[in-house]
Amino acid sequence: MNPIFLNIRIGKTYRLVNYGEKTEFKVLRRISEDNFRAKNTLTLEDFDLADLIQFGRGPDFSIRERTTYNGFQ
């Protein structure tokens, strides 16, 4: 399994930064051991999570779960 995706949980929202590109997405389902189907929270486009890292991880790579406190994100 790809160590990047070890802590990904279905139904949670994440923010990914890679090569300066920032993406917020909600994980919809697991489609393989190393890949998930996700939905961009801004454009509502569905995509495979592996597409975001297909060219490798940049020096600014990070993936963080979005948390809500008191109803605000």
C-alpha positions as a Python dict, from the first residue, in 0.01 Angstrom:
ca = {
    (1, 'M'): (0, 0, 0),
    (2, 'N'): (116, 350, -79),
    (3, 'P'): (220, 504, 257),
    (4, 'I'): (67, 837, 151),
    (5, 'F'): (-280, 689, 173),
    (6, 'L'): (-246, 495, 501),
    (7, 'N'): (-457, 737, 705),
    (8, 'I'): (-717, 834, 443),
    (9, 'R'): (-1072, 775, 566),
    (10, 'I'): (-1385, 748, 353),
    (11, 'G'): (-1625, 1039, 409),
    (12, 'K'): (-1357, 1276, 542),
    (13, 'T'): (-1247, 1601, 376),
    (14, 'Y'): (-878, 1667, 306),
    (15, 'R'): (-656, 1944, 171),
    (16, 'L'): (-365, 1838, -49),
    (17, 'V'): (-77, 2061, -159),
    (18, 'N'): (161, 1934, -427),
    (19, 'Y'): (387, 2140, -655),
    (20, 'G'): (206, 2457, -544),
    (21, 'E'): (-137, 2328, -643),
    (22, 'K'): (-391, 2321, -359),
    (23, 'T'): (-689, 2085, -373),
    (24, 'E'): (-967, 2023, -123),
    (25, 'F'): (-1160, 1703, -165),
    (26, 'K'): (-1394, 1459, 6),
    (27, 'V'): (-1313, 1089, -16),
    (28, 'L'): (-1607, 898, -166),
    (29, 'R'): (-1488, 537, -181),
    (30, 'R'): (-1187, 310, -211),
    (31, 'I'): (-1138, 179, -564),
    (32, 'S'): (-820, -23, -502),
    (33, 'E'): (-564, -81, -231),
    (34, 'D'): (-364, 223, -345),
    (35, 'N'): (-637, 452, -477),
    (36, 'F'): (-955, 632, -377),
    (37, 'R'): (-1236, 808, -563),
    (38, 'A'): (-1274, 1167, -443),
    (39, 'K'): (-1484, 1476, -513),
    (40, 'N'): (-1335, 1825, -536),
    (41, 'T'): (-1524, 2038, -282),
    (42, 'L'): (-1500, 2353, -498),
    (43, 'T'): (-1576, 2224, -849),
    (44, 'L'): (-1767, 1907, -746),
    (45, 'E'): (-1562, 1711, -1001),
    (46, 'D'): (-1498, 1342, -926),
    (47, 'F'): (-1142, 1212, -972),
    (48, 'D'): (-902, 940, -866),
    (49, 'L'): (-674, 1046, -583),
    (50, 'A'): (-373, 888, -755),
    (51, 'D'): (-412, 1144, -1036),
    (52, 'L'): (-302, 1419, -795),
    (53, 'I'): (35, 1254, -730),
    (54, 'Q'): (94, 1082, -1065),
    (55, 'F'): (400, 1302, -1133),
    (56, 'G'): (550, 1247, -787),
    (57, 'R'): (557, 1443, -467),
    (58, 'G'): (689, 1798, -471),
    (59, 'P'): (896, 1958, -195),
    (60, 'D'): (580, 2125, -61),
    (61, 'F'): (373, 1803, -50),
    (62, 'S'): (127, 1777, 236),
    (63, 'I'): (-210, 1615, 294),
    (64, 'R'): (-416, 1716, 596),
    (65, 'E'): (-763, 1631, 716),
    (66, 'R'): (-996, 1931, 731),
    (67, 'T'): (-1150, 1964, 1075),
    (68, 'T'): (-1451, 2167, 1181),
    (69, 'Y'): (-1461, 2357, 1509),
    (70, 'N'): (-1787, 2513, 1625),
    (71, 'G'): (-1935, 2475, 1278),
    (72, 'F'): (-1659, 2674, 1106),
    (73, 'Q'): (-1389, 2536, 878),
}
